[in-house]
Amino acid sequence: MQDMNAGYFENGTAFERIFRAYSDYVYTLAVRMLRCREDAQEVTQEVFIAVYRSLPDFRDRSHLKTWLYRITINHCLNRIRKDAARRQQTVAYADAVSAGAAEMAETGSG
């Protein structure tokens, strides 16, 4: 991309080009990491929202594809962490319910 900070992206032209050129790449990377197409679609949207917001700050310190790769990986890792925490909470809740049911069965209350 040429001189990203010279107003080039203000009308969305650069963003549109980036989206068209790299949306399949971002989606494919997300599918590989998440192994779920629906989650990958959501992450792809999140990535391009982040790109849109951060595009004015992009200063060609890295290649655009490398930058997109890093953003995508970070969003995927965040999704994996959230899902793991959610599963852990569900298991803890199920264990608590089971323990409560077992206690009620032992005491004969309920």
N, C-alpha and C positions, 0 to 999 in steps of 0.2 A: 504494500500500500504506500502511496506517496504522501508525504507530509500530512499526516493525519490531523495535526493540530492547526492547520491553516484554514479552518472553516470547511474543510472538505466533507466532513460528516454531518454538518449541521442540518442538512435537509434529509438526512437518513439514507443518502445514496450509498455511503460506505457500509453502513450497517446492512442494508439490503444485499449488497454484493457479498459481504461476509456470510450472511445467513444462507444465501443461495449456494455459495461455494462450499460451506462447511457444515451445513445442518445434517447431512447424511453421515459425515465423519463423526460428529458429536453424538448423534443417536446411536450409531454402531458401537462406538466406544462405551457408551452408557449401557447398552444391551449386554455387551460382553462382561461388564463389571457387575451389573445388577441381576442379570439373567431373568429379567422380567420386562416385557415390552411396554407395559403400562407405566411402570416406574421410570423406564428409560425415556418415554415421551414426556413425562413430567419434569425429569431432570434436564432434558434438552431445552424445554421452555425456560426453566430456571437459569440455565447457563446463558441463553441468549438475552434474557433480561439483565443478567449481570454484565454481559458484554456490552449491551446498549448503554448501561449506566457508566461503565468504566472506559468506554471507547475514547472519550476525550483525554483520559490520562495515559492511554497507551502511547509509549514513546519509542517504539521500535527497538527496545532493549533486547527483545527476543523476537524470533520469528512469530508471525501471527498464529500459525498452526501450533507452535509450542505453547503459546499463551492460552489458546483454546483448550489444548490438551490438559494443561494444569488446572484450569477452571473446571473442566468437566470431571477430572479425577477428584478434585476437592468436593464438588457437589455430590458425586457418587459416594465418596467416603462418608460424607455427612448423612446421606440417606441410609447407608448401611448401619451406621451408628444409631440413628434414630430408630430404625426397625429392630435392631438388637435390643435396645432399651425397652421398646414397646413389648417385645416378646418376653423379656425378662419380667416386666410388670405383670403381664398376663399370667405367666407361670406362677409368680408369687401369689397373685390373687387366687388362682385355681388351687394352689396348695393351702392357702388360708381357708378357703371354703371347704375343702376336703377335710382339713383338720377339725374345723368347726362341726362338720357333719359327723365325723368319727366320734368326737367328744359327746355330741348329743346322743349318738347311738349307745355309747357306753353308759351314760348317765340315765338314759331312758327318757330324757326330756325332749320336747319338741312337739 
